């Protein structure tokens, strides 16, 4: 047992002892659960305790107070906690008291899964509890859980709080910090609300390839792999846009997909290399229609999750009630810097960026410069949900040129709490124009822009068969979940965020 802690050794010894008392530490038989803890507490009626005369629960043993022939313990299930009461003579009515004296008192550990049957009652101090009549061992825990201490008001003052440990061992985090489960419950409700809204509007949920021979649909660096049988390079998708638009070409009026996308870029509290977004494409619509739909959708999500359009995020109260503020890209930069960059050429814009303290390099064309100025001088100041519209054509190689404003495209982004959460276009459906835009991206790539798009001949061929006027949008599920759950980092809303390789104990000791 080299390398094991004293507690781990003791638990393995207990594991070896259990079969001596006829206890299978990992039984195969199912255990029928009749109630969850929250349902018991919600439905118990002092005037009619007989309604819960036969109850079975299962969960982790989280605490116990042994008082000779009787004990109180606390069980944690998927919904919450409940106190249980065990009496030796009632649990073991015959001469053999080993189930209580040896198994429960000596061989059970905090974290073990057990099943309990009995009746519900209220203790003298008023706590709803389960009076146990039957006890079943369900699974032995070989590692001790971190000890979490809470004061009478529920505040944690000693616990499993280190972010790296929590994210790396989410399975422990969800046990000892069960309030974190609510984040992921709300995230699931958020996704379900979106899905129901899209389905109500008559759109079709679809699936498109994750492994792609040509990556596209966004400006990003891809992850690269190799398919042995086909002997070809493939890429993990950075977006699913181009495949969904192929389906619009094929005749669907509206398609959407909740997709895992992958971008080989830096990591931060706002970025994970693997992330989730929903993309929606609707024929015969434009970006003005999509703005209205987006306002309605996100307002509905806030109401579903919070019962209000107001959501507390850190120190800010964000109100998702319609209508939202709208700026054009150039208007937003002028509003927050006092400088009108709309008529500047590339050289003048680069000089202006430097004056504003924006870091730039030689690979940046006019579009990238605008994006950097906006990101450094505007984006973080937009706390309330805001539409930024009408981007320069150089910034949007997949968007349709503006019907009234030369040099611009029909595009919007939603910025909220200082970060982009959605991106939308009136989709470019002119194959000649699209080819020219792709070729411009190729030139940027030659200048060193690693995020420049590549030319997709099959997508251009699809457009040449004809695509109707279409509005499209991508909404970041992770970032929207951060806002709707008041989470400060993207890692908080991902069950298993990407982490650096875990250091071995020997490496940690060497560093110390």
C-alpha positions, 0 to 999 in steps of 0.5 A: 500500500505504498503511497497511500495515506493513513486514511486510505489504508484504513478504508481498504482494511474496512473494505476487506472486513465487510465480506466477513459480515456478509456485506458485499461492498459493491453489490449488483442488486438495484436499490429502490428509492421511493423519495428524495430528501427534498421531497420528504421535507416538502411533503411531511405533515405533522398531522399525518406522519403516516403518509411517510410511514414507508420511505426508502432513500439512498445517498452518501453518508456525510456525517454521524454522531454515535451515542452508544445504542443510537446514532444520528447521521446525515445523508446526501442525495442528488437533491439535498441532505436529510438527518437519519436516526438509527437505533441498534435494537430496532435495526438489529432486532435479533441477537446478532447486532453486528450490522450496527456494532461492527458495520455501521459504527466501525466499517462505514466511512464518510462518503460511503453510499448506503440505502435506508428504509424507515418512517419519517418523523420530527425530532424534539428539536424540530428536524424532519428525520428518517427513523431507520428500520433497514440498512443496506451497504451500496458502495465503499468509498476508498478516499476520504472526502475533504472536510467542509465546515459551515457555520450556523448560517451556512457560510463555508470557512474551511473547505474544498475551495482551491479552483484548480482542485475543484475543476480537476476533481469536479466529482469531489466538488459536486459532493462537498460543495453541492450548491455548485450543482445548481450552476449546471442545473440552470445551464441545462434549463437555459439550453432547454429553453432555447431548444423549446423556443426554436422548436416552437418557431418551427426550426429543425435541430440537426447535427453536422461534422466535428471532424472537417477536411476544411475548417471554416465559419470563424476566424480562429486557429484549429486543432489538427489531426490525421485520419489513418484510413483516408490518409488525410488531414482533418480539423476539429471544427471551429464553427459549424456555420458553413455546414448549416448554410449548406442545409439552407441551400438544400431546402430547409427553412430553419436549422440549428445545432448545439455544437461543441467547437474547438479553437487552438488558442489561449486560455483564460477565465473567458476562454476554453479550447473546447466550448459550446455554442448554438448556431441558428440559420433561418431562410428569408430573414435578415439581421434585423429580424434576428436582433428582435428574435435574440432579444426575445429569446434571452429575455425569456431565458432570464425569466425562466431561470430567475423569474425576472429580467434582472440578473445579478452578475458580480456587482452589476445588475443586468436587465435583459428586458427589451429593447436593448441599446444599439450602436453601430461599430463606428458609433461605439468607438466614437462614443467611448474614445471620442475618435471617429475612425470610419474614414481612416485608412490602414496607416492612420488607423494603426497610428490611432490604435497606438495613441489609444494604447492598443497593442498591434503588429504588422500582420494586422489589416484594417479589420483587425485594427478595428477589432483590437480598438473595439476590444481594448477601448469599448467592449469591457465597458458594455455591461448591459446587453448591447447590439453592436451593428454594421461592421466594416466589410473587412471584419466580416468575410461571411456577411452580406454587404449593407443594403444602405451603407457602402463599406459595411456589412449587415452584422451584429454582435451582442455584448453583455457584461463586457464580453461578446455572447452572440454574433449574427449576419445577414448571410452572404449568399452571393458566391462571386462576392464570397469567393473574393472575400475568401481570397482576401482572407488568403492574403491576410494569411500570407501576411501572418494572420493565423486566424484568417479563414481558408477557402472552401471550394465545396461551400462555394459550389453549394452557394452557386446552386443558390441560397435564399436570403438567410439570417444566421447567429451563433450564441455562446452557451458557456458565456451566457451561462456565466452571466445567468449563473453569476459565475466569474469564470468559464471554468465554473460552468464547464463540468470538466474544463481543460487543465494543465497536466497534473503534477505528480507528488514528487514534482510538487515536493521538488518545487517546494 
